Amino acid sequence: MVRKSEFIWNSIASVVASMLNAVLLLFCTRINGTDIAGMFSISFATSVILNAIGDYGIRIYQVTDSERKYKFGEYIALRIVVVSIMLAIGVALVFISGYDLTKLIITILLVLFRVIDNLSETYQGEFQVQGRLDLGGKSVIIRNGIAMVMFFFADLITKNIIISCFALFFTNMFCFFVFDLRLIKKFNKDKVIFTKDVILSMLKECFPVFLSTILSLYLTNAVKYAIDDVSTYEMQTFYNIIYLPTFTINLASIFIIKPMLKVLGDIWSEKKYKELWKIIGKVSGAILFVTIAVEIVCIAIGTQILGFIYGVDLSSYRLDLAILVLSGGLYALTVLFLYILTTMREQKKATIRIYHNFHYCTYHA
């Protein structure tokens, strides 16, 4: 099971990672104004969706690979391939979309920030396999914590969002090299192993998880792109502010589930099905509890708190906030069962269901 120290560090990392979008948007809104904040928000949303390519469901496979079918060096090779694809698509996308220069540079820098995040995920996965999930938590805390501080001071001093995003990316990259790459040598000295057949096999096996994730992310971010097409950056800022509690639930749920991945993989391989269902019940209960708690707070004083923090009037968006929080809880449950199905190596079933939901929503939009 997960040791106390691992749980504590992972919990702190959950809070820090969940705060990233909220804190950066707060700095941007207060320092640069709602228009620039809206531009930053849609660029951030794009980086989140593209992040699904760099993620590709690799960590889920890596940590639940109880029989060690693939070596760590092969997982690193796969990650390098997918983040390269992610970066190429990201660059192509911003040029095709006709973004102005500022928006284009911001988006590319945020995508680069996600590239480092994804590379780090593979090392965090190996830390977890080696029974040191706490090191993965410390990596998240160090990289995201210092990056937020550097973003703030860069923006406060220069009032330039491009310089601030560059500070965010550079800090993330620096901390990755200093922390993750240095520590991994104590646990695994595998070199990067590029084997065409192995990479193609891994791409095939992880593809259903990737497809499920990217379709789900698009569904949860579709409203932001609709606003970007037909409304103003100021409205984009308002929507992203009331979306923050939902985003926080989603991220928090992932960090609740991730510590259990190795345990789930071991339990499934040992055919301890009753124990597996107990864990699913407990995690589902935790997600529902958090969702209900956040829903109550948001209905009562959510718009007042968010409006005070960000310095904008959100009094007319109480119902919208309540609906978004509920959707966040349902999405978190979807992620949980995607992880469970992946552990069972039945991820194709989740992909089919999410595809049908995607098709329905886009057809009736």
Secondary structure, 3 states (H helix, E strand, C coil): CCCHHHHHHHHHHHHHHHHHHHHHHHHHHHHHCHHHHHHHHHHHHHHHHHHHHHHCCHHHHHHHCCCCCCCHHHHHHHHHHHHHHHHHHHHHHHHHCCCCHHHHHHHHHHHHHHHHHHHHHHHHHHHHHCCCHHHHHHHHHHHHHHHHHHHHHHHHHHCCHHHHHHHHHHHHHHHHHHHHHHHHHHCCCCCCCCCHHHHHHHHHHHHHHHHHHHHHHHHHHHHHHHHHHHCCHHHHHHHHHHHHHHHHHHHHHHHHHHHHHHHHHHHHHCCCHHHHHHHHHHHHHHHHHHHHHHHHHHHHHHHHHHHHHHCCCCHHHHHHHHHHHHHHHHHHHHHHHHHHHHHCCCHHHHHHHHHHHHHHHHHHC
